[in-house]
């Protein structure tokens, strides 16, 4: 079942978990390119059309504590 409404993307942390979430929703993990800006901030580029869809980006890194 693919509801075509929600698309899941993953950062660098626990990609297998994000894949499992997407599978449970009846879809595949979205295509994404990650990078870093010189100041340490993370750059995210979604590599597919998400127009009209809800997007969930699983965090790249979770803060400690």
Secondary structure in CASP SS format (residue, H / E / C, confidence):
PFRMAT SS
TARGET T0000
AUTHOR 0000-0000-0000
METHOD secondary structure of the structure
MODEL  1
X C 1.00
X C 1.00
X C 1.00
X C 1.00
X C 1.00
X E 1.00
X E 1.00
X E 1.00
X E 1.00
X E 1.00
X C 1.00
X C 1.00
X C 1.00
X C 1.00
X H 1.00
X H 1.00
X H 1.00
X H 1.00
X H 1.00
X H 1.00
X H 1.00
X H 1.00
X H 1.00
X H 1.00
X C 1.00
X C 1.00
X C 1.00
X C 1.00
X C 1.00
X C 1.00
X C 1.00
X E 1.00
X E 1.00
X E 1.00
X E 1.00
X E 1.00
X C 1.00
X C 1.00
X C 1.00
X C 1.00
X C 1.00
X E 1.00
X E 1.00
X E 1.00
X E 1.00
X E 1.00
X C 1.00
X C 1.00
X C 1.00
X C 1.00
X C 1.00
X C 1.00
X C 1.00
X E 1.00
X E 1.00
X E 1.00
X E 1.00
X E 1.00
X C 1.00
X C 1.00
X C 1.00
X C 1.00
X C 1.00
X C 1.00
X C 1.00
END
